[in-house]
Amino acid sequence: MDVQLVKPMSRLRIQGLISLYRAGGHMHSHKLDGYLADQQGTQVRVKMPAHASQLLDGEIVHIPDMTIRILPQALRFAVA
């Protein structure tokens, strides 16, 4: 699982980066140097203040305490 943590930034800066994010350019952009931390693993626990939002696979959710795990072989795809 790839996890990206975004350090706090101003709303003005976020507004200027939305098009970069939508185009998928945020992964390799120097505009975000020092703001993104990339990690990989099989489990992540997220604890946030109740009023905070998280972006999970493109969906905004409001869950203050959650654990996300990768389950090996839990989902299989058939490719034709």
Residue pairs with C-beta under 8 A, 6 or more apart in sequence:
1 40
1 41
1 42
1 43
1 44
1 68
1 70
2 38
2 39
2 40
3 38
3 39
3 40
3 41
3 44
4 36
4 37
4 38
4 39
5 36
5 37
5 39
6 35
6 36
7 34
7 35
7 36
7 37
9 35
17 26
17 31
17 32
20 26
20 29
20 31
20 32
26 32
26 36
42 69
42 70
43 67
43 68
43 69
43 70
44 67
44 68
45 65
45 66
45 67
45 68
46 54
46 63
46 65
46 66
46 67
46 68
47 64
47 65
48 54
48 63
48 64
48 65
49 64
50 62
50 64
51 62
52 62
52 64
53 60
53 61
53 62
54 60
54 61
54 62
54 63
55 61
56 68
